Amino acid sequence: MKFKEVLNKYLKELNCSSKKLSTGAGLSQSVISRYRSGERTPVKESEQMNKLITALFNIAQENGQKKYTLDKIKGDFNSTLPNDDFDYTTFSNNLNTLIMSLKININEMSKFIIFDASHISRIRYGKAKPSNPIEISNKICSYIFTKYNNPEDISNISTIIGCKKSDLSENKFINTLFSWLTSETKNVKNEISDFLYHLDSFNLDDYIKAIKFDELKVPYLPFYKAKNKNYYGIEEMKNGELNFFKATVLSKAKDDIFMYSNMPMEDMAEDTNFGKKWMFAIAMCLKKGHHLNIIHNLDRPFNEMMLGLESWIPIYMTGQISPYYLKDNRNNIYNHLDYVSENVALSGECIKGYHNKGMYYLTTNKNEIKYYKEKSKLLLKKAKPLMEIYRENNKNEYDLFLRKDKNIESDRIRYLSSLPIFTIKDELLIKILKRNKLTKSEIDKIIKYKNDELIYINNILKRNKIKDYIYIIKENEFKNDIPSLLLNNLFLDKKITYTYKEYVEHLKLTKEYRKKVNNYELNYVNDKTFKNITITFIENNYIIISKSSNPTIHFVIKHPKLTLAIKNFNPLVKE
């Protein structure tokens, strides 16, 4: 049920008028009216919500309807409300975009919405947060609807927020604008879902075969030198990017490549032929041995951001990339691109909204390359790691990270693709390993790993809670979905499978561990979502996504926008 439906149901059952609720809650009748119509919805745990719940409880008590406890009323309403995880960054970015694009007079708008103009300025630049973001968003949308409703404005707004003009018809205008202004949650779950499912199903060996990576021959032309050149417009820009990679691959140098771009992606994404050539060029750079330092632009619309990250999954899997992002990367005037390798640089810019009128400049001039290299170093100094990526080649670094992780005072929530390894007994584990024909050294290594994992988990549980979520595979499902031991922290790219009897025995041991160990919680879910990845949430810190095979790899994600989106995506519920 929707919030308005629950509210109207309560008013009917309690025989309560809007006026009576308004008086009891200390809220205006117009606010109550908007709540009832669905025009406005309060934020979970907000002052308005708490006043509403308390008033309904008091009215229920006056009527002698004891079944309506505070907990029941609160639960009924909270089930209709999103978590209080308002995306203030998106809100301030979108508000600023509107103000800049529509040339909104802040003083005029502040008078209309009855809100301090200086506070609006601080909000648009992310220096302050509105106490009631839903309310101020509604007012801003009403102002824009009143002030900017001619055909030219409608066309402009539809371009800004990426919707059809029909979505801005009189009866849809405010709702459409409100949805865009307040959050980008409309498709976030689907986009996060696509990203995680792609990660779960990705097989590096299959990908290498598909693109014939092993067959790639890195060309070398000893006398090749790219020509300094300007590229104008989108089509020439594409050639400029490909020529940069060509010059990089054909050079002797194997130095790191720096890449940054906040250019719009739509024009490039629509050209699938260019996309294939571009990814092939990247593959050639990796084949040659280059490492990529890339600053991702995460201030794009969420769908663009996730599309970009998803397309980079194959590159992430190679371990030859260090991804970064720039905090507070606010620029509503220009889009930029900077690519730099040892002997060539490509730089470009355009006015926002006029990608087709931009220009790229390719240079092999040593002094100019020196300048662009210095520029890239300064940008990397300002950047933060988007995620830390750990593969077998930097296992020691990951072990160090885990040693630090166990000391963090924070609860953990884990979505596991199989049973937790630390709950198994040595005898059962050895039996499974021998049946899977592992060598003695491999068996010894895995036994030690299991015991180390148990110590690691027990250390965390001394001070923090761990909630594990698992799907129990039924006997009739087992043949088609044979589970394997969860050994992702060991970087062992082997599927070590259970028999059904072994699986049931390990499950029994896991349940016994739960009963005897404080702070450990085991939860069962109705459907299995991921086969190869485990997701760990360390509250208020970061998220670890661990892939168990093909290849074994760990992503430690710290970017607040991305961690929040993954946190809000419930992997246990299929869309």
C-alpha positions as MATLAB code, in Angstrom:
seq = 'MKFKEVLNKYLKELNCSSKKLSTGAGLSQSVISRYRSGERTPVKESEQMNKLITALFNIAQENGQKKYTLDKIKGDFNSTLPNDDFDYTTFSNNLNTLIMSLKININEMSKFIIFDASHISRIRYGKAKPSNPIEISNKICSYIFTKYNNPEDISNISTIIGCKKSDLSENKFINTLFSWLTSETKNVKNEISDFLYHLDSFNLDDYIKAIKFDELKVPYLPFYKAKNKNYYGIEEMKNGELNFFKATVLSKAKDDIFMYSNMPMEDMAEDTNFGKKWMFAIAMCLKKGHHLNIIHNLDRPFNEMMLGLESWIPIYMTGQISPYYLKDNRNNIYNHLDYVSENVALSGECIKGYHNKGMYYLTTNKNEIKYYKEKSKLLLKKAKPLMEIYRENNKNEYDLFLRKDKNIESDRIRYLSSLPIFTIKDELLIKILKRNKLTKSEIDKIIKYKNDELIYINNILKRNKIKDYIYIIKENEFKNDIPSLLLNNLFLDKKITYTYKEYVEHLKLTKEYRKKVNNYELNYVNDKTFKNITITFIENNYIIISKSSNPTIHFVIKHPKLTLAIKNFNPLVKE';
ca = [
       0.000    0.000    0.000;
       1.016    3.593   -0.621;
       1.454    6.114    2.182;
      -1.717    8.017    1.214;
      -3.730    4.769    1.207;
      -2.547    3.828    4.727;
      -3.286    7.346    6.003;
      -6.786    7.422    4.523;
      -7.458    3.908    5.874;
      -6.496    5.007    9.388;
      -8.653    8.153    9.196;
     -11.638    6.086    8.090;
     -11.177    3.383   10.756;
     -10.638    5.983   13.489;
     -13.503    8.121   12.184;
     -11.103   11.034   12.182;
     -11.282   14.189   10.040;
      -8.314   15.960    8.427;
      -8.971   18.920   10.708;
      -8.821   16.783   13.853;
      -5.582   15.132   12.698;
      -4.155   18.543   11.803;
      -4.874   19.863   15.303;
      -3.542   16.745   17.037;
      -0.350   16.603   14.988;
       0.337   20.331   14.905;
       0.490   20.253   11.112;
      -1.436   22.532    8.748;
      -4.599   21.239    7.076;
      -3.011   21.869    3.667;
      -0.106   19.528    4.562;
      -2.559   16.838    5.712;
      -4.528   17.335    2.493;
      -1.398   16.840    0.412;
      -0.502   13.724    2.388;
      -3.982   12.330    1.741;
      -3.861   13.065   -1.984;
      -0.374   11.658   -2.398;
       0.963   15.005   -3.569;
       3.452   14.929   -0.706;
       4.971   12.167    1.428;
       6.889   12.735    4.684;
      10.417   11.443    5.183;
      10.849    8.382    7.389;
      11.752    9.306   11.011;
      11.170   12.991   10.274;
       9.563   15.366   12.772;
       6.404   15.494   10.625;
       6.179   11.705   10.480;
       6.625   11.329   14.224;
       3.945   13.987   14.900;
       1.539   12.182   12.579;
       2.090    8.785   14.203;
       1.739   10.179   17.738;
      -1.479   12.020   16.843;
      -3.058    8.894   15.308;
      -2.044    6.859   18.373;
      -3.621    9.404   20.744;
      -6.832    9.485   18.686;
      -6.975    5.667   18.709;
      -6.579    5.638   22.496;
      -9.368    8.230   22.891;
     -11.617    5.996   20.787;
     -10.727    2.951   22.900;
      -9.126    1.171   19.928;
      -6.257   -0.447   21.808;
      -5.092   -2.583   18.869;
      -3.475    0.499   17.331;
      -0.216    0.570   19.259;
       2.567    3.019   18.496;
       4.677    0.197   17.032;
       1.850   -0.975   14.776;
       1.091    2.498   13.439;
       4.748    3.238   12.902;
       5.308   -0.103   11.180;
       2.307    0.368    8.877;
       3.524    3.766    7.714;
       7.233    2.947    7.564;
       6.521    0.001    5.258;
       5.309    2.526    2.679;
       8.257    4.886    2.969;
      11.727    4.644    1.503;
      14.685    4.556    3.874;
      15.900    7.920    5.043;
      18.781    7.856    2.585;
      18.005   10.985    0.618;
      20.675   11.560   -2.013;
      21.685   15.121   -1.083;
      24.564   15.108   -3.582;
      22.256   14.328   -6.488;
      19.737   16.866   -5.210;
      22.277   19.706   -4.972;
      23.789   18.807   -8.383;
      20.387   18.716  -10.048;
      19.203   21.893   -8.329;
      22.337   23.719   -9.449;
      21.847   22.441  -13.008;
      18.286   23.789  -13.030;
      19.330   27.181  -11.648;
      22.163   27.538  -14.165;
      20.270   26.227  -17.197;
      17.038   28.137  -16.604;
      18.872   31.244  -15.315;
      16.665   31.167  -12.201;
      16.688   34.293  -10.059;
      17.357   32.866   -6.590;
      15.919   35.866   -4.763;
      12.700   35.596   -6.738;
      12.447   31.840   -6.140;
      13.212   32.219   -2.431;
      10.263   34.608   -2.040;
       7.952   32.184   -3.856;
       8.933   29.142   -1.765;
       9.380   31.224    1.424;
      12.944   30.072    1.971;
      16.129   31.987    2.719;
      18.008   32.835   -0.504;
      21.474   32.450    1.046;
      20.514   28.979    2.296;
      19.409   27.985   -1.213;
      22.822   29.074   -2.495;
      24.567   26.945    0.105;
      22.353   23.948   -0.742;
      22.980   24.175   -4.504;
      26.757   24.014   -3.916;
      26.476   21.150   -1.443;
      27.518   23.280    1.540;
      24.223   22.748    3.397;
      21.403   20.206    3.563;
      17.718   21.154    3.734;
      16.051   19.941    6.929;
      13.030   18.800    4.921;
      14.297   18.006    1.406;
      10.954   16.627    0.216;
       9.086   19.787    1.189;
      11.566   22.195   -0.390;
      11.698   20.032   -3.529;
       7.916   20.236   -3.872;
       8.034   24.013   -3.527;
      10.849   24.391   -6.073;
       8.938   22.234   -8.563;
       5.781   24.320   -8.029;
       7.768   27.514   -8.643;
       9.300   26.173  -11.863;
       5.892   24.937  -13.040;
       4.447   28.423  -12.439;
       7.339   30.389  -13.929;
       8.700   28.179  -16.745;
       5.766   26.723  -18.658;
       6.018   28.105  -22.200;
       6.969   25.721  -25.094;
      10.596   26.891  -25.153;
      10.988   26.332  -21.397;
       9.324   22.898  -21.628;
      11.717   21.908  -24.401;
      14.682   23.179  -22.390;
      13.626   21.358  -19.195;
      12.989   18.087  -21.058;
      16.559   18.268  -22.402;
      17.994   19.038  -18.949;
      16.271   16.178  -17.130;
      16.247   13.717  -20.031;
      12.512   13.127  -20.447;
       9.900   13.421  -23.192;
       8.062   16.708  -23.602;
       4.830   14.795  -22.973;
       6.144   13.940  -19.486;
       5.999   17.674  -18.766;
       2.342   18.138  -19.631;
       0.313   20.137  -17.147;
      -0.831   17.123  -15.110;
       2.603   15.433  -15.117;
       5.007   18.369  -14.858;
       5.533   18.586  -11.086;
       5.762   14.818  -10.516;
       8.259   14.350  -13.366;
      10.450   17.222  -12.244;
      10.204   16.179   -8.570;
      11.335   12.610   -9.358;
      14.374   13.890  -11.229;
      15.262   16.617   -8.720;
      15.089   14.529   -5.557;
      16.738   11.335   -6.637;
      17.599    9.070   -9.440;
      16.116    5.994   -7.809;
      13.745    5.262  -10.702;
      16.181    2.972  -12.461;
      18.955    2.700   -9.885;
      17.945   -0.768   -8.739;
      17.867   -2.098  -12.285;
      21.208   -0.519  -13.122;
      22.855   -1.815   -9.961;
      21.253   -5.178  -10.652;
      22.681   -5.240  -14.202;
      26.125   -4.335  -12.884;
      26.120   -7.027  -10.161;
      24.654   -9.760  -12.388;
      27.200   -8.976  -15.074;
      29.934   -9.206  -12.456;
      28.508  -12.477  -11.142;
      28.289  -14.157  -14.550;
      31.468  -12.724  -16.082;
      34.077  -15.313  -17.020;
      37.450  -13.843  -17.960;
      38.519  -16.979  -19.856;
      35.388  -16.848  -22.011;
      35.905  -13.133  -22.618;
      39.535  -13.634  -23.660;
      38.430  -16.332  -26.107;
      35.590  -14.191  -27.453;
      37.837  -11.228  -28.269;
      40.710  -13.590  -29.241;
      42.957  -11.764  -26.758;
      45.563  -14.542  -26.724;
      45.861  -14.257  -30.485;
      46.424  -10.508  -30.447;
      49.786   -9.494  -31.836;
      51.045   -6.163  -30.606;
      52.346   -4.350  -33.673;
      55.504   -2.305  -33.629;
      56.520    0.253  -36.237;
      59.965    1.631  -35.306;
      59.543    4.786  -37.372;
      55.858    5.461  -36.735;
      55.029    8.835  -35.271;
      51.530   10.219  -34.954;
      50.908   13.621  -36.504;
      49.899   16.574  -34.378;
      46.311   17.218  -35.312;
      43.083   18.958  -34.310;
      39.807   17.023  -34.446;
      36.472   18.856  -34.688;
      32.994   17.468  -34.062;
      31.947   14.058  -32.797;
      33.034   11.912  -35.748;
      36.518   13.410  -35.859;
      36.745   13.112  -32.082;
      36.234    9.357  -32.361;
      39.138    9.168  -34.807;
      41.224   11.252  -32.414;
      40.696    8.772  -29.565;
      41.525    5.781  -31.787;
      44.651    7.527  -33.114;
      45.795    8.170  -29.526;
      45.592    4.443  -28.740;
      47.252    3.559  -32.055;
      50.196    5.839  -31.301;
      50.447    4.423  -27.756;
      50.426    0.797  -28.906;
      52.939    1.380  -31.708;
      55.460    3.073  -29.404;
      58.217    1.206  -27.530;
      57.160    2.568  -24.149;
      55.068    0.576  -21.660;
      54.491    3.359  -19.159;
      51.159    3.915  -17.424;
      48.326    5.468  -19.416;
      46.287    8.265  -17.827;
      42.637    8.728  -18.825;
      40.061   11.282  -17.740;
      36.856   12.309  -19.468;
      33.579   13.877  -18.457;
      32.443   14.107  -22.072;
      28.848   12.955  -22.701;
      28.599    9.233  -23.399;
      25.364    9.069  -25.404;
      26.888    9.920  -28.796;
      29.696    7.413  -28.355;
      27.465    4.676  -26.898;
      25.113    4.825  -29.890;
      27.972    3.966  -32.272;
      28.500    0.254  -31.554;
      31.172   -0.024  -34.233;
      33.234    2.697  -32.538;
      32.653    1.024  -29.152;
      34.122   -2.236  -30.444;
      37.149   -0.456  -31.909;
      37.638    1.492  -28.682;
      37.542   -1.634  -26.484;
      39.859   -3.438  -28.934;
      42.297   -0.545  -28.607;
      42.152   -0.840  -24.798;
      42.741   -4.608  -25.106;
      45.833   -3.945  -27.239;
      47.188   -1.573  -24.584;
      46.656   -4.215  -21.894;
      48.211   -6.899  -24.066;
      51.268   -4.729  -24.491;
      51.516   -4.391  -20.683;
      50.269   -0.870  -20.005;
      48.570   -0.072  -16.688;
      45.593    2.283  -16.841;
      45.042    5.084  -14.338;
      41.522    6.252  -15.070;
      39.473    8.943  -13.366;
      35.819    8.023  -13.837;
      33.279   10.806  -13.974;
      30.599    9.843  -11.438;
      28.761   13.148  -11.607;
      26.935   11.871  -14.664;
      23.302   10.790  -14.444;
      23.249    7.495  -12.548;
      22.323    5.407  -15.589;
      25.338    6.774  -17.497;
      27.607    6.184  -14.524;
      26.552    2.545  -14.165;
      26.693    1.958  -17.922;
      30.252    3.204  -17.891;
      31.287    1.094  -14.909;
      29.621   -2.024  -16.323;
      31.479   -1.644  -19.624;
      34.757   -1.550  -17.679;
      34.185   -4.880  -15.872;
      36.397   -6.865  -18.301;
      39.182   -4.327  -17.774;
      38.785   -4.455  -13.987;
      39.144   -8.225  -14.127;
      42.604   -7.962  -15.639;
      43.934   -6.139  -12.592;
      45.711   -3.672  -14.929;
      43.661   -0.666  -13.900;
      43.455    1.767  -11.004;
      40.093    3.592  -11.045;
      39.636    6.979   -9.357;
      37.016    9.702   -9.026;
      37.078   13.421   -8.272;
      35.099   14.635   -5.288;
      32.941   17.723   -5.836;
      33.700   17.730   -9.553;
      31.259   20.526  -10.324;
      31.485   22.207  -13.671;
      28.350   23.244  -15.455;
      30.081   24.995  -18.343;
      32.757   22.741  -19.889;
      33.324   19.056  -20.626;
      36.957   17.921  -20.785;
      39.028   14.951  -21.926;
      42.688   14.218  -21.176;
      44.528   11.059  -22.272;
      48.301   10.806  -21.755;
      50.838    8.051  -22.439;
      54.610    8.187  -22.769;
      54.841    9.611  -26.299;
      51.422   11.013  -27.121;
      48.687   13.087  -25.501;
      45.100   13.849  -26.436;
      43.225   16.773  -24.934;
      39.722   17.981  -25.738;
      36.914   20.195  -24.565;
      33.426   21.360  -25.417;
      30.721   23.558  -23.968;
      28.198   21.433  -22.044;
      25.315   20.574  -24.305;
      27.357   21.209  -27.453;
      29.429   18.037  -27.762;
      29.199   18.221  -31.553;
      31.031   21.560  -31.527;
      33.981   20.426  -29.417;
      37.607   19.970  -30.356;
      40.359   17.451  -29.542;
      44.077   18.099  -29.957;
      46.550   15.220  -30.464;
      50.216   15.943  -29.869;
      53.566   14.131  -29.877;
      55.514   17.279  -28.997;
      57.766   16.427  -26.030;
      57.248   19.728  -24.213;
      53.507   19.536  -24.613;
      53.440   15.897  -23.433;
      55.501   16.957  -20.418;
      52.810   19.530  -19.610;
      49.965   16.991  -19.949;
      51.857   14.471  -17.806;
      52.253   17.042  -15.060;
      48.559   17.896  -15.398;
      47.612   14.213  -15.045;
      49.766   13.876  -11.897;
      48.046   16.869  -10.324;
      44.610   15.464  -11.193;
      45.517   12.110   -9.622;
      46.632   13.946   -6.475;
      43.150   15.453   -6.217;
      41.416   12.167   -7.010;
      40.263    9.470   -4.613;
      40.310    5.724   -5.339;
      36.913    4.671   -6.677;
      37.651    1.156   -5.605;
      40.603   -0.927   -4.595;
      41.020   -4.015   -6.772;
      42.783   -7.112   -5.472;
      43.821  -10.118   -7.531;
      46.218  -12.936   -6.815;
      49.212  -10.821   -7.828;
      48.526   -8.408   -4.936;
      47.209  -10.977   -2.425;
      49.615   -9.716    0.243;
      48.079   -6.260    0.003;
      44.606   -7.775    0.400;
      45.730   -9.763    3.437;
      47.001   -6.501    4.931;
      43.657   -4.869    4.184;
      41.802   -7.709    5.972;
      44.049   -7.361    9.004;
      43.025   -3.705    9.222;
      39.380   -4.547    8.466;
      38.960   -6.863   11.461;
      39.768   -3.952   13.792;
      37.055   -1.652   12.426;
      34.289   -1.054   14.947;
      31.354   -1.722   12.675;
      28.695   -4.380   12.095;
      28.787   -6.482    8.921;
      26.051   -7.714    6.615;
      27.068  -10.408    4.126;
      25.193  -11.931    1.187;
      26.958  -15.257    0.612;
      26.972  -17.330   -2.577;
      27.655  -20.492   -0.535;
      28.017  -21.639    3.096;
      30.568  -19.788    5.274;
      33.820  -21.729    5.230;
      34.746  -21.017    8.871;
      31.893  -23.178   10.237;
      33.075  -26.447    8.679;
      34.989  -29.092   10.671;
      38.449  -30.198    9.536;
      37.349  -33.822    9.062;
      34.522  -32.919    6.709;
      36.665  -30.396    4.851;
      39.472  -32.921    4.282;
      36.916  -35.448    3.041;
      35.565  -32.933    0.480;
      39.049  -31.893   -0.649;
      40.244  -35.470   -1.128;
      37.133  -36.362   -3.120;
      37.860  -33.338   -5.359;
      41.366  -34.770   -5.885;
      43.354  -31.912   -4.399;
      47.035  -32.386   -3.605;
      48.332  -32.602   -0.039;
      49.866  -29.123   -0.254;
      46.553  -27.702   -1.506;
      44.679  -29.478    1.302;
      47.085  -28.122    3.926;
      46.751  -24.638    2.460;
      42.939  -24.733    2.559;
      42.811  -26.149    6.104;
      45.076  -23.345    7.291;
      42.939  -20.808    5.434;
      39.760  -22.122    7.062;
      41.272  -21.908   10.536;
      42.625  -18.402    9.873;
      39.175  -17.367    8.646;
      37.614  -18.667   11.864;
      40.057  -16.607   13.952;
      39.349  -13.551   11.759;
      35.550  -13.901   12.146;
      35.729  -14.585   15.891;
      37.836  -11.449   16.377;
      35.210   -9.353   14.619;
      32.383  -10.963   16.620;
      33.996   -9.962   19.913;
      32.952   -6.353   19.295;
      30.591   -6.347   16.300;
      27.675   -8.244   14.806;
      27.761  -10.247   11.582;
      24.551  -11.008    9.705;
      24.951  -13.691    7.039;
      22.284  -14.281    4.391;
      22.282  -17.630    2.590;
      20.066  -19.590    0.248;
      19.633  -23.253    1.182;
      19.814  -25.432   -1.934;
      17.155  -28.116   -1.953;
      17.930  -31.706   -2.926;
      15.875  -31.525   -6.132;
      17.885  -28.436   -7.190;
      21.272  -29.837   -6.373;
      22.129  -31.509   -9.697;
      21.543  -28.315  -11.634;
      23.129  -26.013   -9.082;
      25.989  -27.803   -7.333;
      27.498  -25.431   -4.758;
      31.205  -25.113   -4.120;
      33.347  -24.191   -1.136;
      33.552  -20.469   -0.486;
      37.297  -19.823   -0.762;
      37.414  -16.408   -2.401;
      39.905  -14.893    0.071;
      42.334  -17.662   -0.826;
      42.508  -16.674   -4.531;
      42.100  -20.292   -5.581;
      40.510  -20.400   -9.029;
      39.104  -23.891   -8.515;
      35.555  -25.093   -8.073;
      35.596  -27.485   -5.116;
      32.115  -28.966   -5.023;
      29.968  -30.647   -2.370;
      27.911  -33.794   -2.551;
      24.424  -33.197   -1.246;
      25.220  -35.159    1.929;
      28.364  -33.074    2.543;
      26.424  -29.871    1.914;
      23.701  -30.808    4.438;
      26.358  -31.698    7.015;
      28.112  -28.337    6.550;
      24.760  -26.549    6.799;
      24.098  -28.345   10.100;
      27.492  -27.199   11.419;
      26.714  -23.624   10.371;
      23.426  -23.683   12.282;
      25.213  -25.069   15.363;
      27.784  -22.270   15.163;
      24.991  -19.710   15.040;
      23.410  -21.112   18.224;
      26.554  -21.045   20.307;
      28.219  -17.817   19.134;
      27.001  -14.408   20.233;
      26.729  -11.601   17.675;
      26.438  -14.046   14.760;
      23.148  -14.148   12.892;
      22.207  -16.555   10.105;
      19.333  -15.649    7.809;
      17.704  -17.779    5.148;
      16.326  -16.390    1.902;
      13.806  -17.808   -0.521;
      15.715  -17.443   -3.747;
      19.307  -17.649   -4.855;
      20.516  -14.620   -6.706;
      24.288  -14.785   -7.112;
      26.396  -17.864   -7.799;
      29.866  -16.401   -7.783;
      29.921  -13.195   -5.779;
      29.707  -12.374   -2.100;
      28.725   -8.868   -1.003;
      29.881   -7.553    2.369;
      28.603   -4.299    3.834;
      30.768   -2.731    6.522;
      28.375   -0.178    7.984;
      29.390    3.456    7.341;
      32.686    2.454    5.767;
      32.766    0.523    2.487;
      31.479   -2.453    0.530;
      33.467   -5.510   -0.502;
      32.344   -7.427   -3.588;
      34.238  -10.695   -3.845;
      34.133  -12.909   -6.915;
      35.050  -16.521   -6.259;
      36.165  -17.656   -9.702;
      37.154  -16.754  -13.264;
      38.919  -14.789  -11.880;
      38.993  -14.582   -8.082;
      38.957  -10.856   -7.421;
      37.903   -8.411   -4.685;
      36.546   -4.899   -5.139;
      36.590   -2.604   -2.115;
      34.176    0.207   -3.001;
      34.235    3.448   -1.010;
      32.506    6.022   -3.220;
      29.439    7.197   -1.223;
      27.042    7.405   -4.194;
      27.951    3.906   -5.397;
      27.985    2.304   -1.944;
      24.584    3.816   -1.148;
      23.132    2.540   -4.421;
      24.457   -0.993   -3.832;
      23.259   -0.893   -0.243;
      19.763    0.105   -1.366;
      19.681   -2.672   -3.952;
      18.426   -5.786   -2.205;
      20.173   -8.665   -3.984;
      17.823  -11.123   -2.378;
      14.824   -9.754   -4.186;
      14.696  -10.276   -7.910;
      13.375   -7.355   -9.880;
];
